[in-house]
Structures are given as structure tokens and as C-alpha cells.
Amino acid sequence: MRRMVFAVVIITGIALLSFAVVDACGDKALRIGRGIRFQRTSQPAAVLIYIPSNATRASQLQSMLKKVGHKPYAAQGVDSLSEALKSGQYDLVFTDLAAAASLETSIKTSPSKPALVAVVSEGRKAEVTAAQKQYRYVVKNPHSADQYLDAIEDAMRSRVHLLGKKT
């Protein structure tokens, strides 16, 4: 009887583990059954975060990006953002979709010419489609770390590709 109970407990534990998400030393996430996707990037990005509507999300994003090897910086106001763009070298700027249009020219004229990544807060299908037509990089689900990391990887890949063409 003990062996049968022990076997049921072991089988149940294995079944539960197959649905679990495991974070392992620098890995983005290892979901059993989905394959391995590494979080550490070969190209750490300097990321400027400007999300005025949700300061908590900006600080969470900043700490998550630090953990995976990127160099995140946060800007609280428009003045802080424009000062950071003038003085720093950034690869990307994350901003809310609502603020993206007004910041687009100052981002394009900054010395480092970072890529603009629009973050769609609500995620309505029409809003996401319009954002994707207007901006090259869009984070559709701001609660998913994968969305941010995918946007960084896409932008860094295209920056490296453009730099390769210039040389």
C-alpha cells in the first residue's frame, strides 16, 4: 500500500513539474515541453525607459532588464528624458504608445539614434494593429517579459545588420 501511495505522489509531482515555469541562472524561462530559450543576450543593450503613466511598471522593467544583462535607465519626466537622450548613448527607448508620437522627433535627433519601442498598455486589437503600422517595434502585452526581450533582440539584430552594411 505504501509503495502505491508513494508512486502516486511521485507521478503527481512529475505531472505538476511539467507545467511549472523554472528560472535558472540567467535563463529567461524554461517551460518544460516548450524548449529552451536563453535570456542572456550576446548584445547587451542600453535601454532608456520612459513610461510616465506607470512608474511601478517602469521600475519592474528596469530590474528585470538588469537581471538579464542589459543596461536600463529610467527617465521620469520629459525634461529628464530629453537630457538623457542628449547626454547618453542608448540603443532603445521604451515609451507608452500615447507618448511615442510626441517623443519621436527628439528620439530621432538624439546623437545615439536609439530605436523607439512603443508599449501598448490596453492591447485592443485595433490599437495594436495601428501601432504596428506606425512603429517598427511594439510591445503588445506589457505584462510579459518575453515581449520586451523580443523587442530588444529584434532592435539589436537590425542595428547590428545596419552597422554591418555601413562598413
Phi, psi and omega in degrees: 000317179299319180297322180292317178296316179299318180295319179295319179296317180296314181295319178296318178298317179295319179297318179294321178294331180291343178258355186279155173257128184243126173262127182228125177008077174092356178276142180299299176193140175244106177258120183299129181097346181254354182094179184255135176227117184275142183271325180298135183253151177283343181235090177295134184255145171270114188244129175258124184253120176229093178234085187292333184283342184214088182293329179296316179295323179297318180289325176294318178296319179299314180291323178294318180292326176297319182299327184266002174106001177273170180246089182271145175227144180246142175240129184272316182240176181296320179296317178297321179295312182293325176294318178295320179294325179288323188262338186252166176253108182239147177269325182220156172231119174269130177211155176299151179301323181297326182268347186299316183296319181286337182264350187303316182291320180291329177290318180292330182269359179289154184300324184274350179049061181288159176280139179268128177243114180275133179253117180270114184283315184281316177081022174295146186300318180294321180293318178296317180297317179295321179294320180293330177287325185274323185240147182287323182241127182223134172261113186278323182240099185290355179266358182254118178297328179301321181299315180295315181293323176295319178296319179295314180298316179298314182294318180292323177298317181288327177295317179295320179297317179293320178295325178295325179289327183288330183271000000 
